């Protein structure tokens, strides 16, 4: 790591008269060692849990200090800490500072210890208030402050992202992505035919997006576009021969194809696919049900009964 003297006013990610660099250690420069208050160390660890990162990644920092004369330390980190202080200084340290203290007994300057002990939680309202002095404000994510956005559920975050992207201008500029969003919405609503109409625009160009192809095939099967479901799932199956490496898509595509063959009353092909599915996943109820229905349709009644029993047991799981 590039060395910056403790309390100097510049470091790799920040500079200015208010800046105090701390913990930018390099083996070629000696550093203070000694004990630190345990409450300081735990507060510092807390600060490192999810620190504000104003810059995109600047590469990782490797610890270049030696544990003993023969061995280099292997520790590494990539985040940095911005800690505002009431003395109008902004302390900037690599997250590796925790490691330097714990493993290499680094003793940071006294004023940094005080700043950390007094610091507000990262990304808290007080944090942003103090950071304002240094030209930073709370980031706005999809039209809401970061702290509010962070408290949303994952699902709400996704919806927020979609809603904010899907302005009419955005849809116009991104017709394919817009069609995918509309298609996925239709899938969620169970409007499979409408979903396939939206998605088929997208799959024509996104031929390598297997997730999308699978969703399309599944929707086709569900709305009776069986031949298309068979074509697309066959393509996916061909691309996912390996087992168990690509188990989900390979297996799920097989199930979609089996159900589609069944829909076309092509029972031998349906049975062949269902059989591979249950061979790979003994708990797949849908495949046992399919097997029993197909066997029954072609008069293989005792097999049908056996598969029904399998289905029942798989369901009890
Ligand atoms: Zn180290």
py3Dmol code that shows the C-alpha trace and the ligand (Angstrom):
import py3Dmol

protein = """\
ATOM      1  CA  UNK A   1       0.000   0.000   0.000  1.00  0.00           C
ATOM      2  CA  UNK A   2       1.143   3.507  -0.786  1.00  0.00           C
ATOM      3  CA  UNK A   3       2.478   5.133   2.325  1.00  0.00           C
ATOM      4  CA  UNK A   4       1.061   8.337   3.750  1.00  0.00           C
ATOM      5  CA  UNK A   5       2.390   9.748   6.958  1.00  0.00           C
ATOM      6  CA  UNK A   6      -0.147   9.694   9.775  1.00  0.00           C
ATOM      7  CA  UNK A   7      -2.161  12.952   9.915  1.00  0.00           C
ATOM      8  CA  UNK A   8      -0.927  14.129   6.533  1.00  0.00           C
ATOM      9  CA  UNK A   9      -3.524  15.998   4.477  1.00  0.00           C
ATOM     10  CA  UNK A  10      -3.690  13.635   1.551  1.00  0.00           C
ATOM     11  CA  UNK A  11      -4.013   9.940   0.873  1.00  0.00           C
ATOM     12  CA  UNK A  12      -5.000   7.733  -2.030  1.00  0.00           C
ATOM     13  CA  UNK A  13      -8.685   8.618  -1.869  1.00  0.00           C
ATOM     14  CA  UNK A  14      -8.923  12.095  -0.349  1.00  0.00           C
ATOM     15  CA  UNK A  15      -6.995  15.300   0.057  1.00  0.00           C
ATOM     16  CA  UNK A  16      -7.448  18.800   1.415  1.00  0.00           C
ATOM     17  CA  UNK A  17      -6.515  20.954   4.400  1.00  0.00           C
ATOM     18  CA  UNK A  18      -9.253  19.279   6.490  1.00  0.00           C
ATOM     19  CA  UNK A  19      -8.077  15.753   5.669  1.00  0.00           C
ATOM     20  CA  UNK A  20      -6.121  13.632   8.143  1.00  0.00           C
ATOM     21  CA  UNK A  21      -4.787  10.390   6.703  1.00  0.00           C
ATOM     22  CA  UNK A  22      -4.401   7.588   9.227  1.00  0.00           C
ATOM     23  CA  UNK A  23      -3.140   4.036   8.907  1.00  0.00           C
ATOM     24  CA  UNK A  24      -1.695   4.121   5.406  1.00  0.00           C
ATOM     25  CA  UNK A  25       1.179   1.867   6.383  1.00  0.00           C
ATOM     26  CA  UNK A  26       4.025   0.519   4.352  1.00  0.00           C
ATOM     27  CA  UNK A  27       6.882  -1.694   5.597  1.00  0.00           C
ATOM     28  CA  UNK A  28       9.507   0.793   4.425  1.00  0.00           C
ATOM     29  CA  UNK A  29       8.306   3.343   6.955  1.00  0.00           C
ATOM     30  CA  UNK A  30       8.342   2.682  10.687  1.00  0.00           C
ATOM     31  CA  UNK A  31       5.084   3.212  12.575  1.00  0.00           C
ATOM     32  CA  UNK A  32       4.041   3.617  16.198  1.00  0.00           C
ATOM     33  CA  UNK A  33       3.153   0.449  18.053  1.00  0.00           C
ATOM     34  CA  UNK A  34       1.470  -0.091  21.384  1.00  0.00           C
ATOM     35  CA  UNK A  35      -1.827  -0.828  23.075  1.00  0.00           C
ATOM     36  CA  UNK A  36      -5.120   0.814  22.161  1.00  0.00           C
ATOM     37  CA  UNK A  37      -8.262   1.050  24.312  1.00  0.00           C
ATOM     38  CA  UNK A  38     -10.468  -1.985  23.634  1.00  0.00           C
ATOM     39  CA  UNK A  39     -13.571   0.232  23.276  1.00  0.00           C
ATOM     40  CA  UNK A  40     -11.759   2.112  20.527  1.00  0.00           C
ATOM     41  CA  UNK A  41     -11.025  -1.102  18.629  1.00  0.00           C
ATOM     42  CA  UNK A  42     -14.601  -2.336  18.855  1.00  0.00           C
ATOM     43  CA  UNK A  43     -15.957   1.049  17.765  1.00  0.00           C
ATOM     44  CA  UNK A  44     -13.547   1.019  14.838  1.00  0.00           C
ATOM     45  CA  UNK A  45     -14.697  -2.460  13.816  1.00  0.00           C
ATOM     46  CA  UNK A  46     -18.274  -1.237  13.979  1.00  0.00           C
ATOM     47  CA  UNK A  47     -17.397   1.664  11.685  1.00  0.00           C
ATOM     48  CA  UNK A  48     -15.891  -0.810   9.228  1.00  0.00           C
ATOM     49  CA  UNK A  49     -18.997  -2.976   9.021  1.00  0.00           C
ATOM     50  CA  UNK A  50     -20.702  -0.944   6.313  1.00  0.00           C
ATOM     51  CA  UNK A  51     -18.787   2.261   5.746  1.00  0.00           C
ATOM     52  CA  UNK A  52     -19.763   5.093   3.448  1.00  0.00           C
ATOM     53  CA  UNK A  53     -17.750   4.778   0.228  1.00  0.00           C
ATOM     54  CA  UNK A  54     -17.853   7.982  -1.791  1.00  0.00           C
ATOM     55  CA  UNK A  55     -15.622   6.651  -4.527  1.00  0.00           C
ATOM     56  CA  UNK A  56     -15.862   3.649  -6.689  1.00  0.00           C
ATOM     57  CA  UNK A  57     -13.325   0.969  -6.043  1.00  0.00           C
ATOM     58  CA  UNK A  58      -9.722   2.048  -6.158  1.00  0.00           C
ATOM     59  CA  UNK A  59      -8.278  -1.424  -5.954  1.00  0.00           C
ATOM     60  CA  UNK A  60      -7.535  -3.450  -2.898  1.00  0.00           C
ATOM     61  CA  UNK A  61      -4.913  -2.857  -0.278  1.00  0.00           C
ATOM     62  CA  UNK A  62      -2.662  -5.760   0.576  1.00  0.00           C
ATOM     63  CA  UNK A  63      -0.921  -5.846   3.895  1.00  0.00           C
ATOM     64  CA  UNK A  64       2.766  -5.671   3.104  1.00  0.00           C
ATOM     65  CA  UNK A  65       3.974  -5.944   6.661  1.00  0.00           C
ATOM     66  CA  UNK A  66       5.825  -9.021   7.784  1.00  0.00           C
ATOM     67  CA  UNK A  67       4.537 -11.265  10.532  1.00  0.00           C
ATOM     68  CA  UNK A  68       8.075 -12.475  11.113  1.00  0.00           C
ATOM     69  CA  UNK A  69      11.260 -12.133   9.040  1.00  0.00           C
ATOM     70  CA  UNK A  70      10.352 -15.082   6.822  1.00  0.00           C
ATOM     71  CA  UNK A  71       6.627 -14.605   6.241  1.00  0.00           C
ATOM     72  CA  UNK A  72       4.630 -11.910   4.526  1.00  0.00           C
ATOM     73  CA  UNK A  73       1.201 -11.175   5.910  1.00  0.00           C
ATOM     74  CA  UNK A  74      -1.588 -12.158   3.532  1.00  0.00           C
ATOM     75  CA  UNK A  75      -4.339  -9.841   4.796  1.00  0.00           C
ATOM     76  CA  UNK A  76      -6.200  -7.701   2.301  1.00  0.00           C
ATOM     77  CA  UNK A  77      -8.972  -5.106   2.224  1.00  0.00           C
ATOM     78  CA  UNK A  78     -10.502  -2.713  -0.266  1.00  0.00           C
ATOM     79  CA  UNK A  79     -12.783  -0.305   1.600  1.00  0.00           C
ATOM     80  CA  UNK A  80     -11.841   2.926   3.292  1.00  0.00           C
ATOM     81  CA  UNK A  81     -13.258   4.824   6.238  1.00  0.00           C
ATOM     82  CA  UNK A  82     -14.333   8.451   6.263  1.00  0.00           C
ATOM     83  CA  UNK A  83     -14.711   9.611   9.842  1.00  0.00           C
ATOM     84  CA  UNK A  84     -15.841  13.190  10.427  1.00  0.00           C
ATOM     85  CA  UNK A  85     -14.791  14.798  13.672  1.00  0.00           C
ATOM     86  CA  UNK A  86     -15.990  17.718  15.768  1.00  0.00           C
ATOM     87  CA  UNK A  87     -12.540  19.333  15.424  1.00  0.00           C
ATOM     88  CA  UNK A  88     -13.411  19.964  11.742  1.00  0.00           C
ATOM     89  CA  UNK A  89     -11.077  17.244  10.523  1.00  0.00           C
ATOM     90  CA  UNK A  90     -12.023  14.389   8.261  1.00  0.00           C
ATOM     91  CA  UNK A  91     -10.070  11.252   9.126  1.00  0.00           C
ATOM     92  CA  UNK A  92      -9.560   8.894   6.236  1.00  0.00           C
ATOM     93  CA  UNK A  93      -8.226   5.409   6.871  1.00  0.00           C
ATOM     94  CA  UNK A  94      -8.115   2.142   4.961  1.00  0.00           C
ATOM     95  CA  UNK A  95     -10.294  -0.569   6.532  1.00  0.00           C
ATOM     96  CA  UNK A  96      -7.040  -2.506   6.886  1.00  0.00           C
ATOM     97  CA  UNK A  97      -6.333  -0.303   9.875  1.00  0.00           C
ATOM     98  CA  UNK A  98      -8.221  -2.773  12.062  1.00  0.00           C
ATOM     99  CA  UNK A  99      -5.900  -5.524  10.911  1.00  0.00           C
ATOM    100  CA  UNK A 100      -2.823  -3.355  11.472  1.00  0.00           C
ATOM    101  CA  UNK A 101      -3.907  -2.716  15.041  1.00  0.00           C
ATOM    102  CA  UNK A 102      -4.946  -6.285  15.818  1.00  0.00           C
ATOM    103  CA  UNK A 103      -2.119  -8.135  14.132  1.00  0.00           C
ATOM    104  CA  UNK A 104       0.766  -5.695  13.815  1.00  0.00           C
ATOM    105  CA  UNK A 105       0.121  -3.718  17.015  1.00  0.00           C
ATOM    106  CA  UNK A 106      -0.124  -0.438  15.107  1.00  0.00           C
ATOM    107  CA  UNK A 107      -0.997   2.442  17.395  1.00  0.00           C
ATOM    108  CA  UNK A 108      -2.838   5.222  15.565  1.00  0.00           C
ATOM    109  CA  UNK A 109      -2.522   8.858  16.699  1.00  0.00           C
ATOM    110  CA  UNK A 110      -4.333   9.869  19.851  1.00  0.00           C
ATOM    111  CA  UNK A 111      -6.612  12.361  18.075  1.00  0.00           C
ATOM    112  CA  UNK A 112      -7.821   9.625  15.744  1.00  0.00           C
ATOM    113  CA  UNK A 113      -8.679   7.437  18.730  1.00  0.00           C
ATOM    114  CA  UNK A 114     -10.760  10.306  20.140  1.00  0.00           C
ATOM    115  CA  UNK A 115     -12.416  10.967  16.787  1.00  0.00           C
ATOM    116  CA  UNK A 116     -13.433   7.329  16.418  1.00  0.00           C
ATOM    117  CA  UNK A 117     -14.777   7.092  19.962  1.00  0.00           C
ATOM    118  CA  UNK A 118     -16.904  10.187  19.352  1.00  0.00           C
ATOM    119  CA  UNK A 119     -17.899   9.327  15.771  1.00  0.00           C
ATOM    120  CA  UNK A 120     -21.536   8.923  14.748  1.00  0.00           C
ATOM    121  CA  UNK A 121     -22.512   5.638  13.115  1.00  0.00           C
ATOM    122  CA  UNK A 122     -21.602   5.465   9.462  1.00  0.00           C
ATOM    123  CA  UNK A 123     -24.429   6.733   7.227  1.00  0.00           C
ATOM    124  CA  UNK A 124     -26.544   7.850  10.192  1.00  0.00           C
ATOM    125  CA  UNK A 125     -28.346  11.238  10.078  1.00  0.00           C
ATOM    126  CA  UNK A 126     -25.665  12.785  12.331  1.00  0.00           C
ATOM    127  CA  UNK A 127     -22.962  11.329  10.110  1.00  0.00           C
ATOM    128  CA  UNK A 128     -24.397  13.109   7.070  1.00  0.00           C
ATOM    129  CA  UNK A 129     -24.820  16.279   9.042  1.00  0.00           C
ATOM    130  CA  UNK A 130     -21.134  16.244   9.983  1.00  0.00           C
ATOM    131  CA  UNK A 131     -20.013  15.180   6.514  1.00  0.00           C
ATOM    132  CA  UNK A 132     -21.743  18.192   4.977  1.00  0.00           C
ATOM    133  CA  UNK A 133     -18.895  20.377   6.188  1.00  0.00           C
ATOM    134  CA  UNK A 134     -16.589  18.362   3.939  1.00  0.00           C
ATOM    135  CA  UNK A 135     -18.805  18.563   0.901  1.00  0.00           C
ATOM    136  CA  UNK A 136     -20.536  15.213   1.227  1.00  0.00           C
ATOM    137  CA  UNK A 137     -24.260  14.726   1.463  1.00  0.00           C
ATOM    138  CA  UNK A 138     -26.385  11.659   1.825  1.00  0.00           C
ATOM    139  CA  UNK A 139     -26.647   9.895  -1.551  1.00  0.00           C
ATOM    140  CA  UNK A 140     -30.072   9.794  -3.150  1.00  0.00           C
ATOM    141  CA  UNK A 141     -30.972   6.340  -4.409  1.00  0.00           C
ATOM    142  CA  UNK A 142     -33.941   6.129  -6.746  1.00  0.00           C
ATOM    143  CA  UNK A 143     -35.322   9.374  -5.414  1.00  0.00           C
ATOM    144  CA  UNK A 144     -34.949   8.598  -1.707  1.00  0.00           C
ATOM    145  CA  UNK A 145     -32.190   9.191   0.834  1.00  0.00           C
ATOM    146  CA  UNK A 146     -29.823   6.252   1.216  1.00  0.00           C
ATOM    147  CA  UNK A 147     -30.802   5.597   4.852  1.00  0.00           C
ATOM    148  CA  UNK A 148     -34.460   5.313   3.913  1.00  0.00           C
ATOM    149  CA  UNK A 149     -33.638   3.172   0.913  1.00  0.00           C
ATOM    150  CA  UNK A 150     -31.438   0.884   3.051  1.00  0.00           C
ATOM    151  CA  UNK A 151     -34.343   0.164   5.368  1.00  0.00           C
ATOM    152  CA  UNK A 152     -36.508  -1.188   2.531  1.00  0.00           C
ATOM    153  CA  UNK A 153     -36.922  -4.912   1.989  1.00  0.00           C
ATOM    154  CA  UNK A 154     -35.014  -6.442  -0.945  1.00  0.00           C
ATOM    155  CA  UNK A 155     -38.238  -6.778  -2.851  1.00  0.00           C
ATOM    156  CA  UNK A 156     -39.164  -3.121  -2.315  1.00  0.00           C
ATOM    157  CA  UNK A 157     -35.687  -2.101  -3.393  1.00  0.00           C
ATOM    158  CA  UNK A 158     -36.167  -3.967  -6.659  1.00  0.00           C
ATOM    159  CA  UNK A 159     -39.569  -2.429  -7.260  1.00  0.00           C
ATOM    160  CA  UNK A 160     -38.168   0.994  -6.478  1.00  0.00           C
ATOM    161  CA  UNK A 161     -35.388   0.451  -8.975  1.00  0.00           C
ATOM    162  CA  UNK A 162     -37.790  -0.701 -11.649  1.00  0.00           C
ATOM    163  CA  UNK A 163     -40.306   2.056 -11.061  1.00  0.00           C
ATOM    164  CA  UNK A 164     -37.710   4.776 -11.165  1.00  0.00           C
ATOM    165  CA  UNK A 165     -36.116   3.436 -14.310  1.00  0.00           C
ATOM    166  CA  UNK A 166     -39.350   2.985 -16.136  1.00  0.00           C
ATOM    167  CA  UNK A 167     -40.181   6.502 -17.042  1.00  0.00           C
ATOM    168  CA  UNK A 168     -41.757   6.887 -20.503  1.00  0.00           C
ATOM    169  CA  UNK A 169     -38.474   8.355 -21.759  1.00  0.00           C
ATOM    170  CA  UNK A 170     -36.549   5.413 -20.399  1.00  0.00           C
ATOM    171  CA  UNK A 171     -38.961   2.930 -21.974  1.00  0.00           C
ATOM    172  CA  UNK A 172     -38.602   4.645 -25.300  1.00  0.00           C
ATOM    173  CA  UNK A 173     -34.828   4.593 -25.139  1.00  0.00           C
ATOM    174  CA  UNK A 174     -34.728   0.987 -23.853  1.00  0.00           C
ATOM    175  CA  UNK A 175     -37.486  -0.904 -25.644  1.00  0.00           C
ATOM    176  CA  UNK A 176     -36.035  -4.341 -24.953  1.00  0.00           C
ATOM    177  CA  UNK A 177     -35.509  -3.820 -21.223  1.00  0.00           C
ATOM    178  CA  UNK A 178     -38.934  -2.238 -20.992  1.00  0.00           C
ATOM    179  CA  UNK A 179     -40.492  -5.263 -22.693  1.00  0.00           C
ATOM    180  CA  UNK A 180     -38.747  -7.530 -20.186  1.00  0.00           C
ATOM    181  CA  UNK A 181     -40.141  -5.550 -17.258  1.00  0.00           C
ATOM    182  CA  UNK A 182     -43.637  -5.662 -18.683  1.00  0.00           C
ATOM    183  CA  UNK A 183     -43.275  -9.370 -19.417  1.00  0.00           C
ATOM    184  CA  UNK A 184     -42.098 -10.161 -15.899  1.00  0.00           C
ATOM    185  CA  UNK A 185     -44.998  -8.217 -14.465  1.00  0.00           C
ATOM    186  CA  UNK A 186     -47.416 -10.238 -16.574  1.00  0.00           C
ATOM    187  CA  UNK A 187     -45.766 -13.451 -15.365  1.00  0.00           C
ATOM    188  CA  UNK A 188     -46.248 -12.374 -11.767  1.00  0.00           C
ATOM    189  CA  UNK A 189     -49.883 -11.640 -12.453  1.00  0.00           C
ATOM    190  CA  UNK A 190     -50.306 -15.023 -14.129  1.00  0.00           C
ATOM    191  CA  UNK A 191     -51.097 -13.476 -17.518  1.00  0.00           C
ATOM    192  CA  UNK A 192     -48.826 -15.880 -19.327  1.00  0.00           C
ATOM    193  CA  UNK A 193     -50.004 -15.256 -22.864  1.00  0.00           C
ATOM    194  CA  UNK A 194     -49.480 -11.509 -22.565  1.00  0.00           C
ATOM    195  CA  UNK A 195     -46.143 -12.231 -20.896  1.00  0.00           C
ATOM    196  CA  UNK A 196     -44.959 -14.273 -23.876  1.00  0.00           C
ATOM    197  CA  UNK A 197     -45.977 -11.474 -26.236  1.00  0.00           C
ATOM    198  CA  UNK A 198     -43.817  -9.008 -24.341  1.00  0.00           C
ATOM    199  CA  UNK A 199     -40.914 -11.382 -23.804  1.00  0.00           C
ATOM    200  CA  UNK A 200     -40.640 -12.662 -27.351  1.00  0.00           C
ATOM    201  CA  UNK A 201     -39.454  -9.209 -28.409  1.00  0.00           C
ATOM    202  CA  UNK A 202     -36.668  -9.484 -25.874  1.00  0.00           C
ATOM    203  CA  UNK A 203     -35.545 -13.068 -26.469  1.00  0.00           C
ATOM    204  CA  UNK A 204     -35.009 -12.357 -30.151  1.00  0.00           C
ATOM    205  CA  UNK A 205     -32.088 -10.117 -29.207  1.00  0.00           C
ATOM    206  CA  UNK A 206     -31.057 -11.524 -25.848  1.00  0.00           C
ATOM    207  CA  UNK A 207     -30.368 -15.022 -27.062  1.00  0.00           C
ATOM    208  CA  UNK A 208     -27.736 -15.654 -24.388  1.00  0.00           C
ATOM    209  CA  UNK A 209     -29.835 -14.645 -21.417  1.00  0.00           C
ATOM    210  CA  UNK A 210     -30.743 -18.124 -20.237  1.00  0.00           C
ATOM    211  CA  UNK A 211     -32.757 -16.892 -17.309  1.00  0.00           C
ATOM    212  CA  UNK A 212     -34.929 -14.884 -19.661  1.00  0.00           C
ATOM    213  CA  UNK A 213     -35.217 -17.755 -22.118  1.00  0.00           C
ATOM    214  CA  UNK A 214     -36.335 -20.015 -19.322  1.00  0.00           C
ATOM    215  CA  UNK A 215     -38.983 -17.567 -18.139  1.00  0.00           C
ATOM    216  CA  UNK A 216     -40.230 -17.287 -21.701  1.00  0.00           C
ATOM    217  CA  UNK A 217     -40.348 -21.065 -22.186  1.00  0.00           C
ATOM    218  CA  UNK A 218     -42.185 -21.496 -18.919  1.00  0.00           C
ATOM    219  CA  UNK A 219     -44.740 -18.825 -19.825  1.00  0.00           C
ATOM    220  CA  UNK A 220     -45.227 -20.432 -23.258  1.00  0.00           C
ATOM    221  CA  UNK A 221     -45.919 -23.786 -21.660  1.00  0.00           C
ATOM    222  CA  UNK A 222     -48.363 -22.234 -19.223  1.00  0.00           C
ATOM    223  CA  UNK A 223     -50.395 -20.485 -21.930  1.00  0.00           C
ATOM    224  CA  UNK A 224     -50.421 -23.372 -24.371  1.00  0.00           C
ATOM    225  CA  UNK A 225     -47.744 -22.212 -26.790  1.00  0.00           C
ATOM    226  CA  UNK A 226     -46.328 -25.716 -26.447  1.00  0.00           C
ATOM    227  CA  UNK A 227     -44.229 -25.937 -29.587  1.00  0.00           C
ATOM    228  CA  UNK A 228     -42.402 -22.705 -28.752  1.00  0.00           C
ATOM    229  CA  UNK A 229     -41.904 -23.885 -25.204  1.00  0.00           C
ATOM    230  CA  UNK A 230     -40.379 -27.097 -26.570  1.00  0.00           C
ATOM    231  CA  UNK A 231     -38.092 -25.237 -28.968  1.00  0.00           C
ATOM    232  CA  UNK A 232     -36.733 -22.846 -26.358  1.00  0.00           C
ATOM    233  CA  UNK A 233     -36.408 -25.402 -23.578  1.00  0.00           C
ATOM    234  CA  UNK A 234     -34.640 -27.808 -25.953  1.00  0.00           C
ATOM    235  CA  UNK A 235     -32.137 -25.063 -26.622  1.00  0.00           C
ATOM    236  CA  UNK A 236     -31.653 -24.531 -22.882  1.00  0.00           C
ATOM    237  CA  UNK A 237     -31.313 -28.257 -22.229  1.00  0.00           C
ATOM    238  CA  UNK A 238     -28.665 -28.495 -24.931  1.00  0.00           C
ATOM    239  CA  UNK A 239     -26.744 -25.680 -23.256  1.00  0.00           C
ATOM    240  CA  UNK A 240     -26.997 -27.255 -19.799  1.00  0.00           C
ATOM    241  CA  UNK A 241     -26.002 -30.853 -20.327  1.00  0.00           C
ATOM    242  CA  UNK A 242     -23.774 -30.981 -17.327  1.00  0.00           C
ATOM    243  CA  UNK A 243     -25.185 -32.271 -14.115  1.00  0.00           C
ATOM    244  CA  UNK A 244     -25.201 -31.140 -11.355  1.00  0.00           C
ATOM    245  CA  UNK A 245     -23.327 -28.009 -12.449  1.00  0.00           C
ATOM    246  CA  UNK A 246     -26.341 -26.387 -14.019  1.00  0.00           C
ATOM    247  CA  UNK A 247     -28.958 -28.404 -12.246  1.00  0.00           C
ATOM    248  CA  UNK A 248     -31.709 -25.858 -11.905  1.00  0.00           C
ATOM    249  CA  UNK A 249     -31.947 -24.571 -15.395  1.00  0.00           C
ATOM    250  CA  UNK A 250     -31.200 -27.885 -17.013  1.00  0.00           C
ATOM    251  CA  UNK A 251     -33.707 -29.723 -14.886  1.00  0.00           C
ATOM    252  CA  UNK A 252     -36.357 -27.031 -14.913  1.00  0.00           C
ATOM    253  CA  UNK A 253     -36.093 -26.685 -18.673  1.00  0.00           C
ATOM    254  CA  UNK A 254     -36.588 -30.450 -18.937  1.00  0.00           C
ATOM    255  CA  UNK A 255     -39.704 -30.182 -16.818  1.00  0.00           C
ATOM    256  CA  UNK A 256     -41.080 -27.381 -18.963  1.00  0.00           C
ATOM    257  CA  UNK A 257     -40.404 -29.415 -22.089  1.00  0.00           C
ATOM    258  CA  UNK A 258     -41.983 -32.526 -20.585  1.00  0.00           C
ATOM    259  CA  UNK A 259     -45.125 -30.603 -19.664  1.00  0.00           C
ATOM    260  CA  UNK A 260     -45.218 -29.137 -23.155  1.00  0.00           C
ATOM    261  CA  UNK A 261     -44.945 -32.571 -24.793  1.00  0.00           C
ATOM    262  CA  UNK A 262     -47.734 -33.661 -22.526  1.00  0.00           C
ATOM    263  CA  UNK A 263     -49.749 -30.640 -23.642  1.00  0.00           C
ATOM    264  CA  UNK A 264     -49.305 -31.760 -27.248  1.00  0.00           C
ATOM    265  CA  UNK A 265     -50.288 -35.303 -26.199  1.00  0.00           C
ATOM    266  CA  UNK A 266     -46.865 -36.521 -27.272  1.00  0.00           C
ATOM    267  CA  UNK A 267     -46.755 -38.923 -24.329  1.00  0.00           C
ATOM    268  CA  UNK A 268     -43.629 -40.965 -25.157  1.00  0.00           C
ATOM    269  CA  UNK A 269     -41.473 -37.834 -25.356  1.00  0.00           C
ATOM    270  CA  UNK A 270     -43.118 -36.393 -22.256  1.00  0.00           C
ATOM    271  CA  UNK A 271     -42.464 -39.604 -20.310  1.00  0.00           C
ATOM    272  CA  UNK A 272     -38.833 -39.653 -21.436  1.00  0.00           C
ATOM    273  CA  UNK A 273     -38.249 -36.088 -20.150  1.00  0.00           C
ATOM    274  CA  UNK A 274     -40.193 -36.539 -16.921  1.00  0.00           C
ATOM    275  CA  UNK A 275     -38.145 -39.676 -16.245  1.00  0.00           C
ATOM    276  CA  UNK A 276     -34.873 -37.718 -16.475  1.00  0.00           C
ATOM    277  CA  UNK A 277     -36.272 -35.076 -14.161  1.00  0.00           C
ATOM    278  CA  UNK A 278     -37.143 -37.555 -11.409  1.00  0.00           C
ATOM    279  CA  UNK A 279     -33.829 -39.292 -11.905  1.00  0.00           C
ATOM    280  CA  UNK A 280     -32.164 -35.969 -11.085  1.00  0.00           C
ATOM    281  CA  UNK A 281     -34.601 -34.864  -8.441  1.00  0.00           C
ATOM    282  CA  UNK A 282     -36.563 -37.511  -6.597  1.00  0.00           C
ATOM    283  CA  UNK A 283     -38.595 -34.851  -4.840  1.00  0.00           C
ATOM    284  CA  UNK A 284     -40.110 -33.348  -7.991  1.00  0.00           C
ATOM    285  CA  UNK A 285     -43.828 -33.871  -7.454  1.00  0.00           C
ATOM    286  CA  UNK A 286     -44.803 -32.232 -10.755  1.00  0.00           C
ATOM    287  CA  UNK A 287     -42.740 -34.757 -12.702  1.00  0.00           C
ATOM    288  CA  UNK A 288     -44.302 -37.778 -10.926  1.00  0.00           C
ATOM    289  CA  UNK A 289     -47.759 -36.337 -11.531  1.00  0.00           C
ATOM    290  CA  UNK A 290     -46.842 -35.844 -15.195  1.00  0.00           C
ATOM    291  CA  UNK A 291     -45.547 -39.404 -15.435  1.00  0.00           C
ATOM    292  CA  UNK A 292     -48.711 -40.837 -13.922  1.00  0.00           C
ATOM    293  CA  UNK A 293     -50.962 -38.788 -16.204  1.00  0.00           C
ATOM    294  CA  UNK A 294     -49.004 -39.686 -19.337  1.00  0.00           C
ATOM    295  CA  UNK A 295     -48.900 -43.378 -18.458  1.00  0.00           C
ATOM    296  CA  UNK A 296     -52.599 -43.366 -17.823  1.00  0.00           C
ATOM    297  CA  UNK A 297     -53.277 -41.644 -21.145  1.00  0.00           C
ATOM    298  CA  UNK A 298     -51.611 -44.479 -23.029  1.00  0.00           C
ATOM    299  CA  UNK A 299     -53.084 -47.244 -20.914  1.00  0.00           C
ATOM    300  CA  UNK A 300     -50.021 -48.081 -18.817  1.00  0.00           C
ATOM    301  CA  UNK A 301     -52.235 -48.147 -15.753  1.00  0.00           C
ATOM    302  CA  UNK A 302     -50.114 -50.024 -13.262  1.00  0.00           C
ATOM    303  CA  UNK A 303     -47.182 -47.682 -13.930  1.00  0.00           C
ATOM    304  CA  UNK A 304     -49.551 -44.739 -13.591  1.00  0.00           C
ATOM    305  CA  UNK A 305     -50.601 -45.972 -10.170  1.00  0.00           C
ATOM    306  CA  UNK A 306     -46.989 -46.437  -9.099  1.00  0.00           C
ATOM    307  CA  UNK A 307     -46.104 -42.887 -10.149  1.00  0.00           C
ATOM    308  CA  UNK A 308     -49.138 -41.508  -8.330  1.00  0.00           C
ATOM    309  CA  UNK A 309     -47.824 -43.187  -5.219  1.00  0.00           C
ATOM    310  CA  UNK A 310     -44.374 -41.615  -5.843  1.00  0.00           C
ATOM    311  CA  UNK A 311     -46.023 -38.217  -6.233  1.00  0.00           C
ATOM    312  CA  UNK A 312     -47.897 -38.660  -2.986  1.00  0.00           C
ATOM    313  CA  UNK A 313     -44.739 -39.617  -1.133  1.00  0.00           C
ATOM    314  CA  UNK A 314     -42.712 -36.783  -2.694  1.00  0.00           C
ATOM    315  CA  UNK A 315     -45.396 -34.379  -1.620  1.00  0.00           C
ATOM    316  CA  UNK A 316     -45.181 -35.599   1.948  1.00  0.00           C
ATOM    317  CA  UNK A 317     -41.406 -35.234   1.463  1.00  0.00           C
TER     318      UNK A 317
END
"""
ligand_1 = """\
1
ZN
Zn -0.788 -7.844 8.042
"""
view = py3Dmol.view(width=600, height=400)
view.addModel(protein, "pdb")
view.setStyle({"model": 0}, {"cartoon": {"style": "trace"}})
view.addModel(ligand_1, "xyz")
view.setStyle({"model": 1}, {"stick": {}})
view.zoomTo()
view.show()
